[in-house]
Amino acid sequence: MYLGLSGTIDESHPIHLQSPIPGVPGILQRQKIVELASEEFQNVTGISSICVRLMGFYGPHQDPEQFGAPLRLVHAAVSGKPLNLEGTFFSFEEDAVDLIYIKDLARAIALLHTAEKLHYGLYNIGSGKTTPNRELVELVRKAVPGFNASLPPGKFPFAPLPMMDIKRLREDTGFTPNFDTESTIKDYVDWLKAGNPK
């Protein structure tokens, strides 16, 4: 949602509606259309409606062919297959992404649905911190001894991704992630080693 922006971004920050990454058309426009439609629906019907903005979520039940490095790293480590980063974004050694485990993401959405009172119609859901890919690789190696793949040196040829400000979410629901990066990797590795395909 916040491609082309930098720093820490809250929900009120203007966004670029044109995708700044070639080959990824329409994502930002579609998200903004949904947000506007949700707001209009609420205004017309009086029925509460909220939207969320997501960034680097990963974990069980996700297609490992998606765009991010975390899924590919964990699947390669557990399967023993070569790491394939073709078609991924921000998968270089020096990149950093605001990552959130899918279980924390689901819990945040549940908290929004069950909160007694929400003050906004739009919420960022993230971890509130960026995780360097270097750290991610080291934690996968720790969870799966013998895994020795590495990421390409340098950075993705584009402006770094911002960190999502989750102050609204935290204040209205009390949300804080239950999983840090290390416990996320361990839980996901255990899930795949138990025989789950994704």
Secondary structure as UniProt FT lines:
FT   TURN            3..4
FT   STRAND          8..9
FT   TURN            11..12
FT   TURN            22..23
FT   HELIX           27..45
FT   STRAND          51..54
FT   STRAND          56..58
FT   TURN            60..61
FT   TURN            64..65
FT   HELIX           69..79
FT   TURN            86..87
FT   TURN            93..94
FT   STRAND          96..97
FT   STRAND          99..101
FT   HELIX           102..114
FT   STRAND          122..125
FT   STRAND          131..132
FT   HELIX           133..143
FT   TURN            145..146
FT   STRAND          163..164
FT   HELIX           167..173
FT   HELIX           181..193
FT   TURN            194..195
//
